[in-house]
Every structure is written in C-alpha cells, then in structure tokens.
Amino acid sequence: MASRRRDYALILLASVFWGTSFPASKLVVGEADPLFLATARVAIGALLGFAVLAGMRRFDLGVFRNP
C-alpha cells in the first residue's frame, strides 16, 4: 500500500511541475528569450530525473557508454 501512495504522490508532484511551468513561462517570456526558457525547462527536467534515479539507486553510467 505504501508503494501506491508513493505513486500517487509522484503523479501529483509531476502534475504540479507540469502545470506551473506554462504560467511561469508566460510571466517570464517578456524578460527572457523563449529559447533560453525551453532549454532551462529541459535542463531542470533532466537534473530532476537524474536526482530521482540516483535516489532510487537505479542510476547507471553504462547507459552513456553504450548507446
């Protein structure tokens, strides 16, 4: 049952991150370049993904050595 609660919490967290990125982009687009915003969004997502994999102890550098 704890696994199911964790799954729901992660889905909720992903929804919050996904849902707030669009209004935040709209607020910042007048101040920053849209290409920078898109790059920053992808970079933050990649860093969070690596952090989650490292936290779950499933991060393997072999993926980068053998495409």
C-alpha positions in Angstrom: 0.0 0.0 0.0 2.9 2.4 0.7 4.1 1.9 -2.9 0.7 3.0 -4.2 0.7 6.2 -2.0 4.2 7.0 -3.3 3.0 6.6 -6.9 0.1 8.9 -6.3 2.4 11.5 -4.6 4.8 11.4 -7.6 2.0 11.8 -10.1 0.7 14.7 -8.1 4.2 16.3 -8.0 4.7 15.8 -11.7 1.3 17.4 -12.4 2.2 20.4 -10.2 5.6 20.8 -12.0 4.0 20.4 -15.5 1.0 22.7 -14.7 3.0 25.6 -13.2 5.6 25.6 -16.0 3.3 27.2 -18.5 2.1 30.2 -16.4 5.6 30.7 -15.2 6.9 30.8 -18.8 4.2 33.3 -19.7 5.2 35.6 -16.9 8.9 35.4 -17.8 8.7 35.4 -21.6 8.7 39.2 -21.7 12.0 39.3 -19.8 13.9 36.3 -21.2 14.5 34.6 -24.6 12.0 31.8 -25.3 14.8 29.6 -26.5 16.5 30.0 -23.1 13.3 29.2 -21.3 12.8 26.0 -23.3 16.5 25.0 -22.7 16.2 25.7 -19.0 13.0 23.7 -18.7 14.6 20.7 -20.4 17.8 21.0 -18.2 15.7 21.2 -15.0 13.8 18.2 -16.0 16.9 16.2 -16.8 18.5 17.2 -13.5 15.4 16.2 -11.6 15.3 12.9 -13.5 18.9 12.1 -12.6 18.2 13.0 -9.0 15.2 10.7 -8.9 17.2 7.8 -10.4 20.1 8.4 -8.0 17.7 8.5 -5.1 16.2 5.2 -6.2 19.7 3.8 -6.7 18.9 3.0 -10.4 21.3 5.5 -12.0 23.8 3.6 -14.2 26.5 5.4 -16.2 26.7 2.4 -18.5 23.8 4.0 -20.5 26.1 6.8 -21.6 29.0 4.5 -22.6 26.9 2.2 -24.8 24.2 4.0 -26.8 
